[in-house]
């Protein structure tokens, strides 16, 4: 049933329903926030591994892996927030 007699009310330019587009934006924001939180958490783990006492090789391996995954997740977060 058209809203107020306008057959295209609530529709995007390509004919999709505007409400489905809003759901995709909300999901993208939530994923961006999740990736940001996880990325900074892993960077904190890398900092903790670097400051810990113990075997130098193990600290290097854990710290390097945490930095690599943390930077990757933060870059995914930036990409999720940028695409609008």
C-alpha positions as CSV (number, residue, x, y, z in Angstrom):
1,X,0.0,0.0,0.0
2,X,1.6,3.3,-1.0
3,X,2.3,5.8,1.7
4,X,0.3,9.0,1.3
5,X,-0.5,8.0,-2.3
6,X,3.1,8.1,-3.4
7,X,4.1,4.8,-4.9
8,X,7.8,5.3,-4.3
9,X,7.7,6.7,-0.8
10,X,10.2,4.8,1.4
11,X,12.2,3.5,-1.6
12,X,15.8,4.1,-2.6
13,X,16.8,5.4,-6.0
14,X,17.4,1.9,-7.3
15,X,14.0,0.6,-6.1
16,X,15.0,-1.1,-2.8
17,X,13.2,-0.5,0.4
18,X,15.0,2.2,2.5
19,X,14.5,0.3,5.7
20,X,16.6,-2.6,4.5
21,X,19.4,-0.1,3.7
22,X,19.2,1.3,7.2
23,X,19.7,-2.2,8.7
24,X,22.8,-2.7,6.6
25,X,24.3,0.6,7.9
26,X,23.6,-0.4,11.5
27,X,25.2,-3.8,11.0
28,X,28.3,-2.2,9.4
29,X,28.6,0.2,12.3
30,X,28.3,-2.6,14.8
31,X,31.0,-4.7,13.0
32,X,33.3,-1.6,12.8
33,X,32.9,-1.1,16.5
34,X,33.6,-4.8,17.2
35,X,36.7,-4.8,15.0
36,X,37.9,-1.7,16.7
37,X,37.5,-3.1,20.2
38,X,39.2,-6.4,19.3
39,X,42.0,-4.7,17.4
40,X,42.9,-2.5,20.4
41,X,42.5,-5.5,22.7
42,X,45.1,-7.4,20.7
43,X,47.4,-4.3,20.6
44,X,47.1,-4.3,24.4
45,X,48.1,-8.0,24.5
46,X,51.1,-7.1,22.3
47,X,52.1,-4.4,24.8
48,X,51.7,-6.9,27.7
49,X,53.8,-9.5,25.9
50,X,56.6,-6.9,25.2
51,X,56.7,-5.8,28.9
52,X,56.5,-9.4,30.4
53,X,59.4,-11.3,31.8
54,X,60.3,-14.6,30.2
55,X,61.7,-16.1,27.1
56,X,62.6,-13.4,24.5
57,X,61.6,-15.5,21.5
58,X,58.2,-16.3,23.0
59,X,57.6,-12.6,23.7
60,X,58.6,-11.7,20.2
61,X,56.3,-14.3,18.6
62,X,53.3,-13.5,20.7
63,X,53.9,-9.7,20.4
64,X,54.4,-9.9,16.6
65,X,51.3,-12.0,16.0
66,X,49.2,-9.8,18.2
67,X,50.4,-6.6,16.5
68,X,49.8,-8.0,13.0
69,X,46.2,-9.2,13.8
70,X,45.5,-6.0,15.8
71,X,46.5,-3.7,13.0
72,X,44.5,-5.8,10.5
73,X,41.4,-5.6,12.7
74,X,41.8,-1.9,13.2
75,X,42.1,-1.4,9.4
76,X,38.9,-3.4,8.9
77,X,37.2,-1.2,11.4
78,X,38.3,1.9,9.5
79,X,37.1,0.5,6.3
80,X,33.7,-0.4,7.9
81,X,33.2,3.2,9.1
82,X,34.5,4.8,5.9
83,X,32.1,3.1,3.4
84,X,28.8,5.0,3.6
